[in-house]
């Protein structure tokens, strides 16, 4: 992720899934994270962390 100043956003905290969820539900839970710009120090809260995981396909490493 890139900040509006052009710096890189670094993840500082990741939300833990709620403890009342079952193990398989925790795997599907979309967490959020807090990020901080390494250039200007701007902090953004509750940014998507797991969102879009369904779009991340695993590429085959074998020919």
LINFEN-V714544 format. One record per backbone hydrogen bond with DSSP energy under -1.0 kcal/mol. NH is the residue of the N-H (numbers start at 1). CO is the residue of the C=O. If there is no record, write none. Layout:
# LINFEN-V714544
NH_CO, NH_CO
This chain:
# LINFEN-V714544
3_7, 6_3, 9_1, 10_36, 12_34, 13_34, 15_32, 21_18, 26_22, 27_23, 33_47, 34_13, 35_44, 36_10, 37_42, 38_8, 41_37, 44_35, 47_33, 49_31, 50_31, 53_50, 55_52, 57_55
